[in-house]
């Protein structure tokens, strides 16, 4: 299977998501390494899930701003990429030799601030994952503001994609890809993929 664009699945917590997404041709699977996160995957469970998937890049997700803690997480989990939320740490973290992904929420900065942030940090970043709370809608004004940024910078769009809108979204915004979110199993090995499956199937490439 293959998809029209690069896709990252955030907050993967179970083998069902990991295997389904890998089979669909998803490029990046993200796992929370933070013990205080509701989506936390402990190292043992992480290693178990990782052993069952192939052909994907593993993203270690953390909100930590403690360099020593992050170094310990990298040693423990050995992800292919590291996702953080603190831009000021990027130059320091680049010394670990892992491609970096910066998670940005549009609720925390203006569009001018977003443009400045992308311009000043892109040299250290493999991808910018930009998402938004439900209160911020991807309307025409916001799309017009993000479009030139998505041409210049490797942006993964973390909002605005549904099965009905994803084709138009990809046509309008030349972003590097999409970021979707995993979910919980209803029972071990049993998962209702719902919206996630619908979006992936909408961008599936035949053949």
Rosetta blueprint (number, residue, H / E / L):
1 X L
2 X E
3 X E
4 X L
5 X L
6 X E
7 X E
8 X E
9 X E
10 X E
11 X L
12 X L
13 X L
14 X L
15 X H
16 X H
17 X H
18 X H
19 X H
20 X H
21 X H
22 X H
23 X H
24 X H
25 X L
26 X L
27 X L
28 X E
29 X E
30 X E
31 X E
32 X E
33 X L
34 X L
35 X L
36 X L
37 X L
38 X L
39 X L
40 X E
41 X L
42 X L
43 X H
44 X H
45 X H
46 X H
47 X H
48 X H
49 X H
50 X H
51 X H
52 X L
53 X L
54 X L
55 X L
56 X L
57 X E
58 X E
59 X E
60 X E
61 X E
62 X L
63 X L
64 X L
65 X L
66 X L
67 X H
68 X H
69 X H
70 X H
71 X H
72 X H
73 X H
74 X H
75 X H
76 X H
77 X H
78 X L
79 X L
80 X L
81 X E
82 X E
83 X E
84 X E
85 X L
86 X L
87 X H
88 X H
89 X H
90 X H
91 X H
92 X H
93 X H
94 X H
95 X H
96 X H
97 X L
98 X L
99 X E
100 X E
101 X E
102 X E
103 X E
104 X E
105 X E
106 X H
107 X H
108 X H
109 X L
110 X L
111 X H
112 X H
113 X H
114 X H
115 X H
116 X H
117 X H
118 X H
119 X H
120 X H
121 X H
122 X H
123 X H
124 X H
125 X L
126 X L
127 X E
128 X E
129 X E
130 X E
131 X E
132 X L
133 X L
134 X L
135 X L
136 X L
137 X L
138 X L
139 X L
140 X H
141 X H
142 X H
143 X H
144 X H
145 X H
146 X H
147 X H
148 X H
149 X H
150 X H
151 X H
152 X H
153 X L
154 X L
155 X E
156 X E
157 X E
158 X L
159 X L
160 X L
161 X L
162 X L
163 X L
164 X L
165 X L
166 X H
167 X H
168 X H
169 X H
170 X H
171 X H
172 X H
173 X L
174 X L
175 X L
176 X L
177 X E
178 X E
179 X E
180 X E
181 X E
182 X L
183 X L
184 X L
185 X L
186 X L
187 X E
188 X L
189 X L
190 X E
191 X L
192 X L
193 X L
194 X H
195 X H
196 X H
197 X H
198 X H
199 X H
200 X H
201 X H
202 X H
203 X L
204 X E
205 X E
206 X L
207 X L
